[in-house]
Amino acid sequence: MGDVEIPAPVKQIVRGLRGLAFLGTVLATSFMAASHEKALFPFDYKADYTDLMLFKAFLGSNIAASLYSFFFVCLPPKSLLWRLAIVLDVIMFGILAAMDSAAVAAAYLHKYGDSQALWAPICRQVPSYCYRVILAISIGFGGVFMFLLIIIFSISAILNPLILV
């Protein structure tokens, strides 16, 4: 089999989607990093994304996805690294989807608590912290969706280029 040439319009669409994925992951990172608040009543508590390892992992995966997206947006079209792009896109999609899903579970515990583990809900005491976390996770899922679209466009262009021409 020879090399499959991806049509120029598809490359432009994928590059635009990479730009949107970069924007989504950067925004998710910044909102998560800015999520902290101090509650004074009924107890002195400072809520921060560093309280849970899952939120740190969410932040790290979105930073990695931001750097990855930025690298491929700036990569010259004739580079040989484009051959690895689809494999790396699938890996990045899996990492982002897993970390965003784990962050949803952690946010659920923050909102509703767990009576069996004696984990009290904290969102009543620190509501703006919870809003920022939920916003970061929602935007993060937007980045996951962009990576999914990148994968769909790339694979469909490779498998059946006649559809997208």
Order of alpha helices (4+ residues) and beta strands (2+ residues): alpha-beta-beta-alpha-alpha-alpha-alpha
